[in-house]
């Protein structure tokens, strides 16, 4: 007799609460200043942990991150950067989202798991998400980025535990997030200096890291770029510190190369105006200065913050002066009128900026 088998289609989790929404007012271009208001204490941008990510894609925008000390994750989408809708189907401790050739891909995981637990979710419109099941050919995913050509991830495997744990980092490529294959970036890419990270912008992939500087203790930062995710080229130009993160503007890219400058700026900056192929390291990029002084002492650290939304850079000095730039080199002063950058992380949204619980709608 015939025997029926269960469907192999991955099951979605029990739906969460009805989708909620919030708004972030303002304009998307020609910023002159900001109109400030306090966000409700339960706004997801207020309750989120530090590292909120905002992506631009053909369907609008995606904001994702974690809350409560990375105990739970969230995903919100918006068609216009103003009205944001909660994605309630994705429920996981951690989530990474990337633009894919067909829409969006989210990879969820449990950071405390001892074996890889990544699950792939896909969406063509940012509203309806499908649980596509576990991925193949990838272990613990540390970072992910996507363009119209595919997806690139940095992943690691773990051998042993505790002080005997050994990590091996690799770069892998996929067209859909389900099946991954390893790619060779550079024989000099070493995770014992700096764990590599992948980002994308302007339809190009970037792997950030460091290589040995000719002796056992020295290291220099390096950026590798690729237009297809498979063939990689080392950028030219000397970067004095390990490459940590990129901020993209309409006409330029800023590279943060100092841990104190992550989401900040002022020291440890490099600039590229040719899509990341060459870099000009210079602490003078940006208007924040290379030192901050107070109580008769000065230290080498960013005196404020610099970040971007993929189009416009915003720099805010600790004394409340602010500037915008579209290339990372030429800065125009604008009215700030909001809290000092030290009041909380600076997040540049599509239509304004967020500092702590204060939202400044661009005008």
NORLINVEN-V113184 format. One record per backbone hydrogen bond with DSSP energy under -1.0 kcal/mol. CO is the residue of the C=O (numbers start at 0). NH is the residue of the N-H. If there is no record, write none. Layout:
# NORLINVEN-V113184
<<CO	NH> <CO	NH>>
This chain:
# NORLINVEN-V113184
<<19	85> <21	83> <31	334> <32	362> <34	360> <36	358> <39	42> <42	45> <42	46> <49	51> <52	63> <54	61> <56	59> <59	56> <60	77> <61	54> <62	75> <63	52> <64	73> <65	48> <66	70> <66	71> <71	66> <73	64> <74	86> <75	62> <76	84> <77	60> <81	23> <83	21> <84	76> <91	72> <93	108> <95	106> <97	104> <102	99> <103	122> <104	97> <105	120> <106	95> <107	118> <108	93> <109	112> <118	107> <119	131> <120	105> <121	129> <122	103> <129	121> <132	119> <135	179> <139	155> <142	153> <144	151> <149	146> <150	173> <151	144> <152	171> <153	141> <153	142> <154	169> <155	139> <156	167> <158	165> <160	163> <161	164> <165	158> <167	156> <169	154> <170	182> <171	152> <172	180> <173	150> <177	135> <180	172> <185	188> <189	193> <196	207> <198	205> <200	203> <203	200> <204	225> <205	198> <206	223> <207	196> <208	221> <208	242> <209	189> <210	219> <217	212> <219	210> <221	208> <222	234> <223	206> <224	232> <225	204> <232	224> <235	278> <238	220> <244	255> <246	253> <251	248> <252	271> <253	246> <254	269> <255	243> <255	244> <257	260> <258	261> <260	263> <263	305> <267	256> <268	281> <269	254> <270	279> <271	252> <276	235> <279	270> <281	284> <291	298> <293	296> <296	293> <298	291> <298	300> <301	303> <302	317> <304	315> <306	313> <310	249> <311	308> <312	324> <313	306> <314	322> <315	304> <316	319> <320	316> <321	333> <322	314> <323	331> <324	312> <325	250> <331	323> <339	342> <340	343> <346	353> <350	361> <351	348> <352	359> <353	346> <354	357> <356	38> <357	354> <358	36> <359	352> <360	34>>
